Amino acid sequence: MHRRRLLPQLAITVVQQVALNALKAGWSRSLGAKDCHVASCGYEAVMTWHGWETTQVAREACGWQGFKRENRIGVSRAAQDISAAFDSDNTVAADEVARVHTQLLLLDAFKAATGAGGTAPASLGPLLGALGTLHVLAVVDASGGVLLRGDALSPADAAAAHDAVDELCASLRPRAAELVGVMAVPDFLLAPIALDVVAHNSRARP
């Protein structure tokens, strides 16, 4: 269950970061300003929602330990709360159609960066491909009810997507720590309790 809850969030984070890097490059070249602006609005809403959800899922996955001050998850959660409304209500920036459009933009940017002719090293192709696939399946699985109601997905396809998420999570599990390490999380967010949970829960602590 922990694997199922956390690894799709990790895959989505990687896809979003790759797409965001591409968007930054587009702004720096001043190319397609209108398209960059549309993507920026959608990205802001979708990415802040994702950050909030990921922080909450990670906190709950730690059980009551996730609510201890020294876990430091609360610091991230407080930052995510305000991020959800920096410029406006996120639901205005991304109405359901806009959210789907933004997901397609994210996927297109990720494919362009990681596919043939992209900026990602060829050696990372299989790993990035698996992360991209998990991102898509996780989004489809989470939106299954809407897609089923709109006849965009059959019950059999919805079940297949759900099962495929489990399979990909299992295959990516051995590389989870490596992927998180690449993100270079700032030291002030690294909780000492995670390095020695026994010591930090000892009655002998001063």
Secondary structure as UniProt FT lines:
FT   HELIX           2..28
FT   TURN            29..30
FT   HELIX           33..61
FT   HELIX           63..67
FT   HELIX           69..71
FT   HELIX           73..83
FT   TURN            84..85
FT   HELIX           90..93
FT   HELIX           97..114
FT   TURN            116..117
FT   HELIX           122..124
FT   HELIX           125..142
FT   HELIX           144..149
FT   TURN            150..151
FT   HELIX           155..172
FT   HELIX           173..175
FT   HELIX           176..182
FT   HELIX           187..189
FT   HELIX           192..195
FT   TURN            197..198
FT   HELIX           199..201
FT   TURN            203..204
//
